[in-house]
């Protein structure tokens, strides 16, 4: 079964911008399934365009700014 974007419901999404990256916290429900938390990273290239990247590890500054977004996301679940 292939992913169908029409079945993916975005229930919450908020981002934090940093100098070279952007982290987004979202809550999604696919095909009416229980909502799930998603955290993603986009890195800025030399032209300032954003490209998807694995989140991997976060700095202390990133974690401190993302935690409040995660708490807001949990309230929407």
N, C-alpha and C positions, 0 to 999 in steps of 0.2 A: 504494500500500500504506500503510495507516494504522498508526500506532504502536500496538503491543499491549503493555501493561505486564506481561503474564504472560510475555513472552519476554525481558524485561530482567532479567538476573541481577546483583545487587549483590554484588561480591566484596570490597569494602572501603569503609568510610565513616567519616570522623572529622571533627569540627567544632571550630572555635575561635570563642569568643564575645568580642566587643568591646563597647564601650559602646552603640553605635548599630547594630551590624551583626553578622552571623554568617557565617563563610565555611566551606564544607564542601568537603572533598576526597574524591572517590570514584572507584572503579574499577568499570566496568560492562561487561558483555558482552551484546550484544543478539542473540538468536537464534543462540547458540553462535559468534558472531564473535569475532575476537581482542579481548581486553580493551582498553578505552580509559579514559584519565584524564579526569575531569570536575572542574572547580572552579566552584562557584556561590556566590552571595552572597544573603543575605536581610537586608533592612533592617527595623529595628523602628520601628513607628509610635508615635504619642503614647500609645497604650494598652499598648504593649509587645509587640504582636502582630508576628509576622514575615511579611514579604511578599517574594516573589521579585523580584530586580533583576539587571540585567546586572552581571557582575563588573567589567568595564572595568579601571580602574587600581586599584592597591593602594598604600597608604602603606608606608613602610619598616617600621613596626611590624607591619603585616599580613603583609608578605612574609616577615619574619623568623620569624613564628610559623607561616606556612603551609608554608615550605620543608621543615621536618622531617616534616610530614604527607605532603608529596609524595614524600619519600624512602621513607616507610613504604608508601605506595601503590604505588610502583614495585616494591617487594619482593613485593607480592601479585599482580603481573602475570605 
